[in-house]
Amino acid sequence: MVLQYKLKSETRWKKYPGKNKLKFSVSKYDFRLLNEAKTKILADKASYSKVMKRFRQIEFFKRR
């Protein structure tokens, strides 16, 4: 899975480098989750906590 982010004012999505490498706080960004091939959106544009919640759900059911 690929986690992408962008500033709320921007239009281009970038690959997420990690929380500590962001310039601003997480609340100023939008996040989304894609499959590895970047063909399907697994979690559409939302806050960091909502996207990570969906990420953990997918990982949980993948491991079952």
C-alpha positions as CSV (number, residue, x, y, z in Angstrom):
1,M,0.0,0.0,0.0
2,V,1.1,3.5,-0.7
3,L,0.3,6.4,1.6
4,Q,0.2,9.8,-0.2
5,Y,-0.2,13.3,1.2
6,K,-0.6,16.9,0.0
7,L,-1.1,20.3,1.6
8,K,-4.8,21.2,1.6
9,S,-4.1,24.1,-0.8
10,E,-2.1,22.0,-3.3
11,T,-3.3,19.7,-6.1
12,R,-0.4,17.3,-6.5
13,W,-0.1,14.2,-4.3
14,K,3.3,13.1,-3.0
15,K,4.6,10.0,-1.4
16,Y,4.5,10.2,2.4
17,P,8.0,10.5,3.8
18,G,7.1,10.1,7.5
19,K,5.6,12.2,10.2
20,N,8.8,13.7,11.4
21,K,9.8,14.9,7.9
22,L,6.7,17.1,7.3
23,K,7.2,20.8,7.4
24,F,3.8,21.5,9.1
25,S,1.5,19.6,11.5
26,V,-0.4,16.7,10.2
27,S,-3.7,18.6,10.4
28,K,-2.6,20.9,7.5
29,Y,-2.4,18.0,5.1
30,D,-4.8,15.6,3.3
31,F,-3.9,11.9,3.0
32,R,-5.0,9.0,0.9
33,L,-4.2,5.3,0.6
34,L,-3.6,3.5,-2.7
35,N,-2.8,-0.1,-3.6
36,E,0.8,-0.9,-4.5
37,A,0.1,-0.5,-8.3
38,K,-1.5,2.9,-7.6
39,T,-4.6,1.8,-9.6
40,K,-7.2,1.7,-6.7
41,I,-7.9,4.2,-4.0
42,L,-8.3,2.3,-0.7
43,A,-9.0,5.3,1.5
44,D,-10.0,8.5,-0.2
45,K,-8.9,12.0,0.8
46,A,-9.2,12.3,4.6
47,S,-7.3,13.2,7.8
48,Y,-4.3,11.3,8.9
49,S,-6.1,9.4,11.7
50,K,-9.0,8.3,9.4
51,V,-6.6,7.0,6.7
52,M,-4.4,5.2,9.3
53,K,-7.5,3.6,10.8
54,R,-8.4,2.2,7.4
55,F,-4.7,1.1,6.8
56,R,-4.8,-0.9,10.1
57,Q,-8.1,-2.5,9.2
58,I,-6.7,-3.7,5.8
59,E,-3.5,-5.0,7.5
60,F,-5.6,-6.8,10.1
61,F,-7.7,-8.7,7.6
62,K,-4.8,-9.3,5.3
63,R,-3.0,-11.2,8.1
64,R,-6.1,-13.3,9.2
